[in-house]
Amino acid sequence: MTSPVFYKALIRLVSDLSSDLPAEERYSRLLQEVVNIFPCDAAALLQFENGYLKPLAVRGLSVDTMGRRFKVDEHPRLQRLLHSRDPVRFAADSELPDPYDGLVENAGHKLHVHDCMGASLHINNRPWGVLTLDAMDPRRFDQIEPTILKTFIGLTEATVKAAGRIAALAARAEHEHQVAATLQEQNQQVEIVGSSPAIEKLCNEIDVVARSDLTVLVLGETGVGKELVARSVHNKSQRNKKSLVYINCAALPEGIAESELFGHVKGAFSGATSDRAGKFEIAHGGTLFLDEIGELPLSLQAKLLRVLQSGEIQRVGSDRHKEVDVRIVAATNRNLLEEIERKQFRADLYHRLSVYPITVPPLRDRENDILLLAGYFMEANQRRLGVRGLRLSQAAQQALLAYNWPGNVRELEHLISRAALKAIAGKKHPDPVILQEKNLGLHLVDSDTDSVEEELITGLTPEWSRFSHFDNVRDAQDEFLRYLIQERLDQFDGNRSAAARSLGLDRGNFHRLMKRLE
């Protein structure tokens, strides 16, 4: 006859099925009911993973049991339980070694197990794990009713399934939250502004590679717009309905970098209180943008290479591999070939990443685009600052065109923002606002070549009559610099390095000055 204890336990467990409980608490409550219903001194719930049975909850066993992993092939009793669809009871004189011998605690003393039984748990017709019962009395389980035991096993399987579904829903919600945050972050207008030959070539390259799934390596100086190129590649690809996930390799703390990329499981390290998906999992089906890839530590380079080769990631603290479908776009302002020579970057990883390299031109090679970009940034600042019109004076336009832009597009963007604020602050009625040359403050942030030009002119007194026909100082200054440079080139038989040294310039600045002066 079924006891009232069983019915009460049954009601409590069925109620738990609809409750939002952490898996650990759910399993702990389940085992407590096992001990209440069945006359046992110890009980355990173990999950089968990769040939091992891992304890998820125990009652009446020593604390260290939770840290053990029982290899099924080495424990014949557990092996028999796992592969049987019916409950199994082992005789007290069974010759099969008991995996819990010495682990059952009674009155503070560890005793050997004398009676044990258990059953396999199946989820979706596949072995999931086992439930085990142990007792000191060799005849303790004689009175267990098979019907009650099978009913409880079914209820245990339902509890396990409920815990799995809740965990999956929680993981899915976390994943969708991270994807939504990523999509919101990237939901910005992606437009490459410019009409220069260099930018037209860049856009053609993007159009060609975007239609494929090839790995792209975006190269270029700081501030040229490498992230914009990566977003454009993603938006024009077949993956544009999925997320573009950004990660700055230079900002990855080495201690958690692997977790950020590949994720971790609960307990993998101090502070890992729950499972967490890494950037690769979040980017599944989409694109992963690895910015500043040249800054990635060598230890992580090897792990990244394995993922690119296998298409599988492994969360920190887990022995499971998970397939990911991710398109990689990487970017760097470093010369990776030089880094390879210096043993700071892996050659095999470089070849994996540079399947299709794209070089973003510096702003100084896009002279025709400078005023277009200035207009683009002024329009953005106009909305941001709440003014009806931002315009450039003629002198300001000339100043922008004459500047060397060592900081590239990013420098131009910040300069326009600063100039707009200065111009508005100086007006009682801010509409419309004309940005003057003084608002740009280029004399405060001159490039190396601008400073060089001032140094070259200072103290030199050629025959100024040859420059008297010019209408403005800038043109006369440029003509003078052409005259001086040509004189030095003639003096040193065209040797640019020697000419640069004679003028107190480094070779790079000398070349940029010659290029600006045509």
N, C-alpha and C positions, 0 to 999 in steps of 0.2 A: 504494500500500500504506500502510495506516494505521501511523503511527509509534508506538513505545513511549512517546514523550513525551506524545502525545495520551491514551493509556490511563491513564498516571499522573495527568495533570491531571484526567481524567474521574473517577477514583477519589477524588481529593482534593475535587473540587467536590461530588460526590454525598455524601461524608461531611459536608461543610459544611452541606448541606441539612437534616440532622437535628441540627445543633449550634445552641446558643443563643448566637448572635453578634450584636453590635450591627450595624445596617444598614451603617454606614460601613466596618467591618472586613470584612463580607461582600462588599461591592462592591469593596473594595481587593484582596482575595484573588482575586476573579473576574478583575479586569483584569491581575493578575500572571500568571495562567494564560493570558490572551489573548496577552500578550507572549511567554510561554514557547512557546506552540503555533504562533503565526503570526509570520512574519518582518516585524514592523512596528516602527517607531521610536516610535510614539505610539498610545495608545488612550484612548477616553473612553466613559463611560456617562452618558447624558443623559435626564432625565425631562421629559415634555411636560406643561406646566401653563399654562392660559389663554393659549395662543398663543406661549409661549416654551419653549425647551429649556434646562433647568437642569442643569449638570454635577453629578453625584453622586460621581463618582470619575474621576481622570485618571491616566495614566502617560505620561511623556515630554513633557508639555506644561508651559508656564510656570505658576508658582504662581498668577498672577492669573486663570488660566482658570477656576478654581473660583468666582470672584466674578462672572463674566460670565453674562449671560442672553441667549441667542440667539433673536431674534424670527424665527419660522419664515418669515413672509412676506418677510423681508428677506434670507434665505439660501436660494437655490434648491436647493442641494445637500441641505441638511438637510430642506427641504420634500419633495424627491423621495424621500429615504430614508424619511421618516416615513409616506408614503402608498403605499409599495410593500410588497407581502407577500413579495417575493423580495429577496435581497441585491443591492446595486447597486455597481458599480465605475465610477469616473470615469476617463476617459482622461487621460493626463498633459498632453495639449494641450487639455483641456476648457476651453471659454470661460466656464463657470460659475465665479464667484468661490469660492474656498475659504475657509470661515469660520476655518480654523486657520492661514492664512498668517501667518507671523511668530510663531506661538505654539509651534511645535515646537522643542525645544532639543536641540542635539547638540554635545557637546564644549564646552559653555559658550557656543555661538553660536546665535542664532536664525536658522533657515533657512526658506525657503519650501518648502511641501509639493509633492511631484512625483507621488505616487501615493496615491490614497485610495479607500476603499470602506467600506461599512457596511450595516446592516440595521435594519429597524424591529422593535421588540419589541411584542408584543400580549399583553395580559392580559384574559381573558374576552372575546376577540374585539374588543377596543377598543385603539387605539394607545396605548401607555404611554410609549414613548420610543425612543431609537435607541442602537445600539452602533456606534462608528466606529473605523476602523483607518487609520493614515497612515504613509507611508514616504518616505524621500528618493529611493530608487532607483525610477525610473518603471516597472520591470519586476518589482518585488519580489513582487507578488501573483499572478504568472503561474502559480506552482506550487501555489496553494491548491486543495485538493480540495473541490469543492462539497458533498459529503456531510459531510465533517468540519465545514465552515463551518455548514451547516444544523443539524447535531447540536449544535454549540456554541451556536448561537443559541437552540435549544430549551432547552438547559441554562441559558443566561442568563435566559430567561423564567421558568424554574422557580426560579432563585435570587431573582429580583425578587419573584416571588409568595410565596416563603417569607419573605423579609424583610418584605413587606407584612402577611402573616398574623401574624408574630411581633410586629410593631409594633402591629397591631390588638389582639392578645391582651393586650399590655402596657398599651395605653391602656384597654382594657376592665377589666383588673384594677385599674388605678389609679382608674378611674371608680367601680367597685364598692366599692373600699376607701373612697373619699371618701363615697359614698352610705351605706355601712354605718356609718361614723363619724358621719355626720349623723343617721342613724336612731337610733343608740345615744344620741346627745346629746339627741334629742327624745323618747326613750322614757321620758318622765316622765308622771305622772298629770296630765291636763289637766282641771281642774275650776274653774269659776267659783263661788266660795262666796258666798252671800248670798241674801236674800229680800226686800230692800227694793224699792220700786217702781222706783227708778233701775236696779237690777241686773236686774230682770225685763224692763224695756224693752230693756236692752242684750242680754240673751239672745235676745229675740225678733228683734232686728235681725240677730244672728248667724245665727239659723235661716233667716231670709229670704234673706240674701245668700249663705250657704254653698252652697246648691244650684246656684248659677249659677257662671259663670267670670268675673264682673265683677271689675275691679280695685277693691280696698278700701283706703281711707285711714283708718287708726286714729289718732284724735286724743285728746289728754289730757295732763295734767300728768305730771311725772316720778314714777314709782313707783305709778301707778294700775293697772298690769297690762296694758299694751298688747300685750306679747308673748304673754300668755295668751290674749288675744282672737284674735290672729293664728293661734295653734295651734288654737284652737277652730274658727275658720273652716275651716282646712285639714282637721281631723279629721272635720268634718261634711260635707265636700265629696266629690265623686266622685273626687277625686285622692288620697284618704287612703291608698291602697295604695302611692303613690309618696312621695318624700321631701319634707319641708319643710326648705328650706335657709335658714339664717339668716346675715345679714351686717349688721354694725354699720357704717353709713356714716360715723359720727363717728370710728371707729377706723381708717379706711382711710388708710394713708400715700399721699399724692397721687402719689408716684412709681410705685407699683405698684397703684393702685386699679383702673385699667383692666384690668390683667392678672387681678386677683382677680375682677372681674365677668365678663370675656369670655374669659379664658384667654390663653395665648401659645404660640408655636411655638419650637422650639429655635433659639437664636442671636438671638432678637428683641431681647435686651438683655443686658448683662453679668450673668452668673449664671443665665441661662436655658439650662440644660444639657440640657433635654429638653422635649418638648411637654407642656403642662399644661392640663387643662380648667378653665374658669372656673365661677363659681357658677351662671350661667345654664345651662350644659350639664349640670352636676350635677343641677340642679332640673328637667331635661326631663321632662315628664309630670306634674310635681308643682307645688309652690308655692315661690316665692322671697319671703322676708320681708326687706324692706329697712327695717331699724330706723334711727331718727334720720335719715330721708331729708332733713330740712331742713339737715343738715350737709354734704350732698354738694356738692363744688366745682362751680362753674358750667360748667367745661370738661367735666366728666363728665355733668352734667345733659343737655347737648346730645346726647351719645352714647347715654345711657340713653333719651332721647326717641326717637331713631332706631330703637332696638331695639324699643321698645313699638309704634312705628308699623309697622315692617316684619315683626316676628317673626323677624328674622335677627340673628345676632351674627357678629363678625369677630374672630378671635384676633389679639392683638398680634403684628405681624411677618408676618401672612399676608394674602394678597389673596383668600382664599376666604371666601364667606359660608356660614353654616350655619343652617338653620332650627331654631328651638327652640319648644317648646310649654310655656309657663310661665305660671302664674297669679301675678299680683303682688299682694302685700299689703304696704303701706308704713305706717310709723308715724312720728309726730313729736310733740314737746311744744311746737313752735314754732307761732306764728300765721303760716301760710304766706302769707296774703293781705297781711299787713304786710311779710313778706319780699319779696313781689313788688313792693310799693311802694318798698322800699329797694333794688330791683334785685339782690337776693341770691338770688332763686329765679325760675325761668322760669314765666311764666303758662301757656304751652302744656303744660309738663310737669305743672303743678298740675292742669290740667283732665283730663289723661290719667290721673292717679293718683286723683283724687277722684270717680271714677264713682259710688262708693257710700261716702260718708264715715260713719264710726261714731265717736261721741264716748264715751269711757270716763269715767264720773262720778268725781269725787274722793271720797276716803273721808269727808270732812266732810259730804257729801251722802248718806251711806249709814249714818246713825247706827244703824239697826237691825241692820246687818251687823257692827259692830265686835266684839261679843262672839262672834259666830259665827266670824269670822276668827281671833280670839284662840284659840278652841278648836281650830280647824284647825291653827294653828301650834304650839299646845302639844302636840297629838297627835304632830306630826312631830318635835318636840324630845324628846318622851318616848321615841320609838324611837331617836333619834340619841344621846341621853345615857344610855340604858339604865336609866331609872327607870320604876316601875310606874304612877305617877300624878302629873300636874301639874294643879293647880287654882288658881283665882283666888279670893282673898278678896273679901268684899263691898266693902271699901274700894278694892281694886285695880280691881274692875269699875267702880266709880263714877269712879275716876281716869281710866280708859280712855275712858269715855263723855264726860267733861268736857274732854278734850284736843282740840285743834283739828286735829291730824294734817297739818302742812304737807308731810310726806314721804310721805303716803298709805299704801297697803297695804305697800309695801316698808319704810317706817319702822316700822309695826306688827310686821312679821315680825322685823326685827332687834331691836326692843325686847323682844319675847317671848323671843327666844333669849338675850339678855343677862340678862334677869330670871331665866330658868330656871337659868343658870349661877351667878348670885349666890345664888339660893335654895338650890341644892344645896351650894354651897361652905360655907354657913353651918349645915349640918346634919350631925351625926355619922351619923345613919341617914337616908338620903335618901328613903325611901319611906314614905308619900306626901309630895309636896312642895307646899306651899301658897305661891303667889306673893303676897307682900304688896305694899302700895302702895310701901313703901320700896325693894323690889326693882326696881320699874319705873323708878325714877330720873327720873320726869317733871319733877321740880323742877330737874334738871340739863339737860334738853333741852326746856324749855318753849318753846312756839311764841311768835310775836310777840304774839299776843293774850293769852296767859297773862301775859307780862311786862307788857303794857299794863295788865291788870287790877290787878296789884300796884301799878303806878305811880299809877293813879287813886285807889286806896284810901288809899295812904300820905299822911298829913298832913291828911286830911279828917275832920271831926268833926260829922256831922249828928246829929239827934236819934235816938240808937240805940234809944230805946224803941219806935219803930215796927217794929223788926226783932227785938224780944226774944222773939216767939212762935216763932221758928224753932228746930228741934231741933239743927241743926248749922251750922257756920260757913259751909260752901259755899253753902247755900241763902240764908243771911242776906247773904252777899257778893253773890250774884246779884241779890237784891232791891235791894240798895244801888246796884248798877250800873245796873239798870233805872231807878231813881229819878233818878240823876245824868244819865243819857243823856236821859231825857224832859225834865228840867229844861233842858238845853242846847238841845234841839230846840225847846222852847217859846220859849226866849230868842231863837233865830235864825229863828223862823217856819217851822220845818220844814226849813231848809236844812242838809242832812246834812254837806256839805263844811265849812261854817262851824262847825257843832257839833264836828266832828272836830278842826278846827284849834284850837278853844278848849280842847280836852282834850289837845292835844299828840299827836294820832294822825294817821296817814295814812288816806286815805279807804278803802283796802282793809281795813285792820285794823278800822276803825270798822264797816264793813258786816258783817264776819265776827262781830264781837262782838255786833252787833244780832241777827244771825241765830241765834247760839247762845242768846241770851237770849229769843228769840222775841218 
